[in-house]
């Protein structure tokens, strides 16, 4: 249609009422079309992390979430009177490194000097924690050549790690700073030099990290082989640049461990590679096509779609009315969702059993489905399309109601993949296949230790020490085996 600004009235239109009305109708239709176009653009611009699948970091500083404004409480900032404080616990006397006495030398009233005959009683004590000055240990490894009576000369071979000039603990801290604190290679070098007084080159740090990657390989392979045996898996993916090309960081999360992998594809073939052609467990994910295709191809198992994503899509429809109602569609839909989640949280808190949860949820989900089916006839194309998509996946929306260990959202995977996103923003990209493997393995170990509430630093140290001394490698499946034994008992 011709833009309204280009529609000028012909001279005869001013003399003929019928032609003038026709011209005015053209103007009105053109303006209505422009308004619809501008509204569509405005809807896209107004989307943020609460109404789309965009990350919160993309909201910018100007985006403000809707908050309820309330007046000042009149209280000072910080902890309030009567709140439960958190303080460092006092260590017993046998763990105190040094005791510094503060004894008065003279009476503050008469000025008389104190002697040993005066009674001295401790009335107050405080423990101050301190870090000693760090001085590196330099170990010199000397290999001797011994000549036998037979004339043959014998010497021991030099272990490969000695050529690196880096001991177990130093390599452990280089790995920890990279994986846990997300320092760059140059920042790691600065910390090692300034804090530990050890000179290191950036290339040496990279070589040791790649060595750590090889050490961690069997541990990560063990986790990968165990994934398909788990009954419930959360899956998520995010873009990750590799040599200026887009690749994808995938995470597979179970109740006891996480596995990361960097792949060139975002398709279902990655899921098949990790889980196999047929995985008969439950997958928790968003509505991305790769998950839907894999679920369709495997012809078994169940899927739970993330309700957090669905609710964000519903919030984006905040300007649309429900079918044959003056109520906003998003408000009516979220009210029904809230009713289901209230009884779900009651079950999580132990107030009702699984059977009671199912009994209470089924009429609510049936009523919700009826509401969505009515909105297939909604004049709003957006609401009708969303309702159709939701009904198409209805069998995958309430798996969490009927099965133990299934959450209604994919928040677990999204939380664990977040450190990978932070690393991507700091380092920008990976540059080699070894760099991809290193990034995936460090994330696997780091986030699995987080799930198991164990020290990642201690695990890195144990793995490096075991490899260098030909000891048995530590395993991240030990907690899983202990869990299975408790269930069997």
LOSE-153509 format. One record per residue (C-alpha): x, y negated, z. Coordinates in Angstrom, 2 decimals, m for minus. Example, Ala and Ser with C-alpha at 12.3 -4.5 7.8 and 13.67 -1.06 7.14 Angstrom:
2
SITE       x       y       z
SITE   12.30    4.50    7.80
SITE   13.67    1.06    7.14
This chain:
489
SITE       x       y       z
SITE    0.00    0.00    0.00
SITE    1.18   m3.54   m0.72
SITE    2.55   m5.34    2.37
SITE    0.19   m7.92    3.83
SITE    2.73  m10.72    3.33
SITE    2.68  m10.12   m0.44
SITE   m1.11  m10.32   m0.78
SITE   m1.89  m13.88   m1.88
SITE   m5.48  m14.87   m2.70
SITE   m6.18  m15.38   m6.38
SITE   m7.65  m18.74   m7.29
SITE  m11.02  m17.29   m8.27
SITE  m11.25  m15.42   m4.95
SITE  m11.95  m18.67   m3.20
SITE  m14.94  m19.27   m5.47
SITE  m16.43  m15.78   m5.30
SITE  m17.54  m14.43   m1.93
SITE  m17.40  m10.78   m3.06
SITE  m13.84  m11.00   m4.32
SITE  m12.76  m12.93   m1.23
SITE  m14.19  m10.20    1.00
SITE  m12.37   m7.57   m1.07
SITE   m9.09   m9.46   m0.69
SITE   m9.63   m9.80    3.08
SITE  m10.28   m6.06    3.36
SITE   m7.01   m5.37    1.57
SITE   m5.26   m7.65    4.05
SITE   m6.86   m5.84    6.99
SITE   m5.94   m2.39    5.65
SITE   m2.37   m3.48    5.00
SITE   m2.06   m4.93    8.51
SITE   m3.48   m1.77   10.07
SITE   m0.94    0.33    8.19
SITE    1.88   m1.93    9.36
SITE    0.63   m1.71   12.95
SITE    0.63    2.11   12.77
SITE    4.15    2.12   11.33
SITE    5.44   m0.26   14.00
SITE    3.74    1.72   16.77
SITE    5.42    4.90   15.56
SITE    8.81    3.17   15.59
SITE    8.12    1.69   19.02
SITE    7.20    5.13   20.40
SITE   10.57    6.47   19.28
SITE   12.43    3.51   20.79
SITE   10.58    3.81   24.12
SITE   11.49    7.47   24.58
SITE   13.93    8.20   27.38
SITE   14.99   11.20   29.42
SITE   11.59   11.37   31.15
SITE    9.57   11.61   27.91
SITE   11.94   13.55   25.64
SITE   14.82   16.00   25.69
SITE   17.41   13.20   25.75
SITE   19.95   13.33   28.61
SITE   19.64   10.73   31.42
SITE   22.99    9.23   30.37
SITE   21.38    8.07   27.10
SITE   18.83    5.89   28.92
SITE   21.27    3.01   29.26
SITE   21.39    0.36   31.96
SITE   18.23   m1.44   30.83
SITE   15.99    1.60   31.20
SITE   14.20    1.60   34.53
SITE   12.18    4.54   35.73
SITE    8.77    3.78   37.09
SITE    9.09    3.45   40.85
SITE    6.59    2.39   43.44
SITE    7.65   m0.98   44.80
SITE    7.24   m1.36   48.52
SITE    8.07   m4.05   50.96
SITE   11.12   m4.13   53.18
SITE   10.97   m1.83   56.22
SITE   13.01   m4.27   58.27
SITE   15.57   m1.61   59.12
SITE   19.29   m1.93   58.49
SITE   20.86    0.17   55.69
SITE   22.46    3.47   56.63
SITE   21.71    6.13   59.23
SITE   18.84    5.29   61.54
SITE   18.69    5.73   65.29
SITE   17.98    9.32   66.24
SITE   19.02   10.86   62.92
SITE   21.13   13.99   62.96
SITE   24.70   12.94   62.28
SITE   27.40   14.86   60.43
SITE   30.90   14.71   61.91
SITE   34.12   16.69   61.65
SITE   34.19   19.37   64.32
SITE   36.87   19.28   67.00
SITE   39.48   22.03   66.70
SITE   40.56   24.05   69.76
SITE   43.81   23.11   71.58
SITE   45.79   26.03   70.12
SITE   45.16   24.65   66.60
SITE   46.35   21.12   67.41
SITE   49.68   20.41   65.67
SITE   50.82   17.59   67.93
SITE   49.51   15.92   71.08
SITE   50.31   12.22   71.61
SITE   49.70   11.06   75.23
SITE   48.59    7.52   76.04
SITE   49.46    6.92   79.72
SITE   49.37    3.46   81.27
SITE   52.74    2.33   82.70
SITE   51.44   m0.24   85.17
SITE   48.24   m1.20   87.00
SITE   46.27   m3.73   85.01
SITE   45.03   m5.38   88.25
SITE   48.08   m5.71   90.54
SITE   50.84   m4.99   88.04
SITE   52.42   m2.18   90.11
SITE   54.38    0.38   88.09
SITE   53.12    3.94   87.98
SITE   55.30    6.90   88.97
SITE   54.94   10.66   88.86
SITE   53.18   10.65   92.26
SITE   50.17    8.85   90.81
SITE   47.25   10.95   89.67
SITE   46.84   11.10   85.88
SITE   43.62   12.50   84.44
SITE   42.72   12.71   80.73
SITE   39.44   10.86   80.22
SITE   39.08   10.65   76.46
SITE   40.55   12.41   73.47
SITE   40.36   11.90   69.70
SITE   41.63   14.12   66.93
SITE   43.16   12.46   63.87
SITE   43.70   14.49   60.70
SITE   46.76   13.73   58.61
SITE   48.50   15.04   55.53
SITE   52.25   15.60   55.91
SITE   54.62   14.16   53.35
SITE   54.70   16.61   50.47
SITE   58.11   17.84   49.45
SITE   58.30   20.48   46.72
SITE   60.10   23.77   47.22
SITE   62.69   24.59   44.58
SITE   63.37   28.33   44.24
SITE   66.39   29.43   42.27
SITE   66.10   32.91   40.76
SITE   69.56   34.39   40.17
SITE   69.94   37.54   38.05
SITE   73.14   39.52   38.46
SITE   74.92   41.81   36.09
SITE   76.32   44.93   37.76
SITE   78.95   47.14   36.16
SITE   78.75   50.88   36.90
SITE   81.74   53.20   37.32
SITE   80.78   54.66   33.95
SITE   81.35   51.27   32.38
SITE   77.69   50.44   31.65
SITE   76.45   46.98   32.66
SITE   72.96   46.70   34.15
SITE   70.78   43.66   34.86
SITE   67.11   43.14   35.64
SITE   64.85   41.53   33.02
SITE   63.57   38.01   33.64
SITE   59.78   37.88   34.12
SITE   58.18   35.72   31.44
SITE   56.59   33.32   33.91
SITE   59.96   32.29   35.36
SITE   60.89   30.60   32.07
SITE   58.00   28.19   32.67
SITE   59.68   26.82   35.79
SITE   56.32   26.70   37.53
SITE   55.42   28.72   40.62
SITE   52.07   30.32   41.45
SITE   50.74   27.48   43.58
SITE   51.83   24.73   41.19
SITE   50.14   26.43   38.23
SITE   47.07   26.97   40.41
SITE   46.81   23.25   41.16
SITE   47.33   22.29   37.52
SITE   44.44   24.61   36.64
SITE   42.30   23.30   39.50
SITE   42.82   19.64   38.57
SITE   41.85   20.41   34.97
SITE   38.83   22.62   35.68
SITE   37.35   21.18   38.87
SITE   38.31   17.49   38.94
SITE   38.26   17.22   35.10
SITE   41.55   15.36   34.87
SITE   43.16   14.89   31.48
SITE   46.62   16.33   30.83
SITE   48.25   12.95   31.39
SITE   46.28   12.28   34.56
SITE   47.26   15.73   35.85
SITE   50.90   14.94   35.12
SITE   50.57   11.64   37.03
SITE   49.04   13.35   40.10
SITE   51.66   16.09   40.13
SITE   54.44   13.50   39.86
SITE   53.09   10.90   42.31
SITE   51.63   13.21   44.96
SITE   53.79   16.33   44.72
SITE   56.98   14.66   43.40
SITE   57.40   17.21   40.61
SITE   58.27   16.05   37.09
SITE   56.20   17.77   34.39
SITE   55.76   17.20   30.67
SITE   52.29   17.12   29.08
SITE   53.34   19.99   26.81
SITE   54.36   22.09   29.83
SITE   50.96   21.50   31.44
SITE   49.19   22.58   28.25
SITE   51.35   25.72   27.94
SITE   50.61   26.71   31.55
SITE   46.90   26.16   31.06
SITE   46.92   28.43   28.02
SITE   48.82   31.00   30.10
SITE   46.09   30.71   32.77
SITE   43.50   31.21   30.06
SITE   45.10   34.55   29.10
SITE   45.23   35.54   32.77
SITE   41.51   34.83   33.16
SITE   40.54   36.67   29.94
SITE   39.88   40.14   31.49
SITE   37.88   38.54   34.31
SITE   35.65   36.67   31.84
SITE   35.36   39.72   29.58
SITE   34.13   41.71   32.58
SITE   31.37   39.15   33.14
SITE   30.41   39.12   29.46
SITE   30.03   42.90   29.45
SITE   27.77   42.69   32.51
SITE   25.35   40.01   31.24
SITE   23.03   42.26   29.24
SITE   22.51   44.44   32.35
SITE   20.96   41.58   34.32
SITE   17.14   41.44   34.63
SITE   16.83   37.64   34.32
SITE   19.06   35.24   32.36
SITE   18.92   31.46   31.97
SITE   20.34   30.21   28.66
SITE   21.17   26.71   27.46
SITE   23.42   25.09   24.86
SITE   24.88   21.67   24.08
SITE   26.96   20.14   21.33
SITE   30.75   20.19   21.74
SITE   33.10   18.61   19.20
SITE   35.95   20.68   17.80
SITE   38.40   18.95   15.46
SITE   35.74   16.38   14.55
SITE   33.28   19.15   13.74
SITE   30.21   19.99   15.78
SITE   30.29   23.29   17.65
SITE   28.13   24.49   20.53
SITE   28.83   25.25   24.16
SITE   26.54   28.07   25.36
SITE   25.92   29.13   28.94
SITE   24.31   32.37   30.14
SITE   23.43   32.23   33.83
SITE   22.37   35.07   36.14
SITE   21.66   35.02   39.86
SITE   25.31   35.80   40.69
SITE   27.50   34.53   37.83
SITE   27.67   32.36   34.71
SITE   29.30   32.97   31.34
SITE   30.30   30.21   28.90
SITE   31.28   30.50   25.25
SITE   32.03   28.00   22.49
SITE   30.57   28.98   19.13
SITE   30.29   27.38   15.69
SITE   26.60   28.25   15.52
SITE   23.51   27.17   17.45
SITE   21.47   30.03   16.01
SITE   20.08   33.24   17.44
SITE   23.11   35.20   16.25
SITE   25.06   33.83   19.22
SITE   22.47   35.28   21.61
SITE   22.64   38.62   19.76
SITE   26.43   38.57   20.03
SITE   26.32   38.10   23.81
SITE   23.19   40.06   24.78
SITE   23.08   42.55   21.93
SITE   20.31   43.22   19.44
SITE   17.89   44.43   22.10
SITE   17.78   42.85   25.56
SITE   14.80   44.04   27.57
SITE   15.10   41.53   30.41
SITE   13.57   38.08   30.92
SITE   15.07   34.98   29.29
SITE   14.46   31.51   30.74
SITE   15.02   28.79   28.13
SITE   13.52   25.81   26.32
SITE   11.46   26.00   23.14
SITE   14.41   25.76   20.74
SITE   13.88   27.94   17.67
SITE   16.95   30.16   18.29
SITE   15.46   31.56   21.49
SITE   12.05   32.07   19.92
SITE   13.59   33.89   16.95
SITE   15.72   36.14   19.15
SITE   12.70   36.99   21.31
SITE   10.67   37.79   18.20
SITE   13.44   39.96   16.69
SITE   14.14   41.99   19.83
SITE   10.46   43.06   20.11
SITE   10.82   43.72   23.85
SITE   11.45   41.89   27.07
SITE    9.84   38.63   28.18
SITE   10.57   34.93   27.93
SITE    9.84   32.02   30.27
SITE    9.73   28.61   28.60
SITE   11.02   25.67   30.62
SITE    8.18   23.67   32.14
SITE   10.44   20.65   32.70
SITE   10.75   20.26   28.92
SITE    7.02   20.75   28.44
SITE    6.15   18.14   31.06
SITE    8.47   15.62   29.40
SITE    6.67   16.21   26.09
SITE    3.34   15.71   27.88
SITE    4.53   12.41   29.38
SITE    5.35   11.20   25.86
SITE    1.59   11.44   25.09
SITE    0.71    8.89   27.77
SITE   m1.12    6.64   25.27
SITE   m3.38    9.39   23.89
SITE   m6.89   10.24   25.15
SITE   m8.10   13.76   25.84
SITE  m10.74   15.20   23.53
SITE  m14.24   13.82   24.19
SITE  m13.02   12.06   27.32
SITE  m11.91    8.61   28.43
SITE   m9.10   10.19   30.47
SITE   m5.48   10.04   29.28
SITE   m4.41   13.46   27.96
SITE   m1.06   13.48   29.77
SITE   m2.72   12.61   33.11
SITE   m5.35   15.33   32.76
SITE   m2.77   17.92   31.69
SITE   m0.29   17.10   34.44
SITE   m3.07   17.31   37.02
SITE   m3.75   20.90   35.94
SITE   m0.05   21.76   35.90
SITE    0.35   20.28   39.38
SITE   m2.38   22.56   40.73
SITE   m0.48   25.63   39.47
SITE    2.83   24.41   40.84
SITE    1.40   23.68   44.28
SITE    0.52   27.32   44.82
SITE    3.85   28.35   43.27
SITE    5.72   26.27   45.85
SITE    3.53   27.75   48.57
SITE    4.73   31.18   47.45
SITE    8.36   30.02   47.36
SITE    8.00   28.78   50.93
SITE    6.66   32.17   52.02
SITE    3.16   30.91   52.78
SITE    1.44   33.27   50.31
SITE    2.39   36.63   48.79
SITE    2.98   37.43   45.12
SITE   m0.47   39.04   44.90
SITE   m2.10   35.95   46.39
SITE   m0.14   33.76   43.98
SITE   m1.42   35.71   40.97
SITE   m4.99   35.69   42.27
SITE   m4.93   31.93   42.83
SITE   m3.09   31.06   39.61
SITE   m5.13   33.00   37.05
SITE   m8.33   30.87   37.20
SITE   m6.19   27.71   37.04
SITE   m4.27   28.87   33.98
SITE   m7.51   29.98   32.29
SITE   m9.05   26.56   32.87
SITE   m5.89   24.91   31.55
SITE   m6.02   27.02   28.38
SITE   m9.65   26.05   27.81
SITE   m8.67   22.38   28.12
SITE   m5.80   22.80   25.62
SITE   m8.02   24.70   23.16
SITE  m10.55   21.84   23.19
SITE   m7.79   19.40   22.31
SITE   m7.07   21.26   19.08
SITE   m9.91   19.08   17.75
SITE   m8.44   15.89   19.23
SITE   m8.50   12.96   16.76
SITE   m4.92   12.24   17.82
SITE   m2.63   14.16   15.52
SITE    0.09   14.24   18.21
SITE   m2.18   15.81   20.84
SITE   m3.64   18.32   18.40
SITE   m0.17   19.34   17.21
SITE    1.15   19.67   20.76
SITE   m1.89   21.75   21.80
SITE   m1.38   24.07   18.85
SITE    2.32   24.55   19.70
SITE    1.51   25.20   23.36
SITE   m1.16   27.81   22.58
SITE    1.20   29.55   20.17
SITE    3.63   30.17   23.08
SITE    1.01   30.55   25.82
SITE    2.11   34.11   26.68
SITE    5.56   32.70   27.56
SITE    4.43   29.93   29.92
SITE    3.50   31.79   33.10
SITE    5.97   34.67   33.28
SITE    7.22   33.20   36.57
SITE    3.82   33.88   38.16
SITE    4.03   37.64   37.66
SITE    7.75   38.48   37.96
SITE   10.17   38.16   40.85
SITE   13.36   36.16   40.33
SITE   11.95   34.05   37.49
SITE   11.87   30.26   37.84
SITE    9.43   28.05   35.88
SITE   12.22   25.76   34.66
SITE   15.65   26.14   33.12
SITE   17.19   23.71   35.60
SITE   19.77   26.25   36.77
SITE   21.40   26.52   33.32
SITE   21.11   22.77   32.73
SITE   22.87   22.00   36.02
SITE   25.70   24.43   35.32
SITE   26.28   23.19   31.76
SITE   26.54   19.60   32.98
SITE   30.27   19.87   33.91
SITE   30.91   20.96   30.31
SITE   29.18   17.80   29.09
SITE   31.26   15.68   31.47
SITE   34.47   17.32   30.22
SITE   33.40   16.71   26.61
SITE   32.95   13.00   27.31
SITE   36.35   12.79   29.00
SITE   38.41   14.82   26.50
SITE   36.25   14.11   23.41
SITE   36.89   17.48   21.77
SITE   38.93   20.66   21.55
SITE   41.60   20.94   18.86
SITE   42.40   24.64   18.62
SITE   40.89   28.05   19.14
SITE   43.03   28.45   22.26
SITE   41.59   25.17   23.54
SITE   38.05   26.47   23.03
SITE   38.83   29.69   24.88
SITE   40.48   27.75   27.71
SITE   37.50   25.43   28.12
SITE   34.96   28.30   28.14
SITE   36.97   30.44   30.57
SITE   37.62   27.62   33.03
SITE   33.91   26.75   33.05
SITE   33.02   30.43   33.54
SITE   35.27   30.78   36.59
SITE   34.44   27.35   38.02
SITE   30.65   27.67   37.82
SITE   30.59   31.32   38.91
SITE   32.55   30.40   42.03
SITE   30.02   27.62   42.57
SITE   27.13   30.10   42.36
SITE   28.87   32.52   44.72
SITE   29.90   29.71   47.10
SITE   33.53   30.70   47.02
SITE   36.68   28.63   46.57
SITE   37.68   28.23   42.92
SITE   41.16   27.15   44.05
SITE   41.67   30.39   45.97
SITE   40.40   32.44   43.04
SITE   42.75   30.79   40.55
SITE   45.63   31.37   42.97
SITE   44.72   35.04   43.47
SITE   44.41   35.68   39.72
SITE   47.73   34.02   38.85
SITE   49.55   35.77   41.69
SITE   48.08   39.17   40.77
SITE   49.07   38.88   37.12
SITE   52.63   37.80   37.89
SITE   53.18   40.55   40.44
SITE   51.36   43.36   38.61
SITE   48.68   43.60   41.30
SITE   45.01   44.41   40.82
SITE   43.19   41.45   39.34
SITE   40.44   39.87   41.46
SITE   36.87   40.29   40.23
SITE   33.87   37.97   40.22
SITE   31.57   40.97   40.12
SITE   32.43   42.10   43.64
SITE   29.61   40.02   45.11
SITE   27.23   41.56   42.59
SITE   28.34   45.08   43.54
SITE   27.89   44.31   47.23
SITE   24.41   42.96   46.47
SITE   23.50   46.16   44.61
SITE   24.78   48.29   47.50
SITE   22.60   46.36   49.96
SITE   19.57   46.88   47.75
SITE   20.32   50.62   47.48
SITE   20.63   50.87   51.25
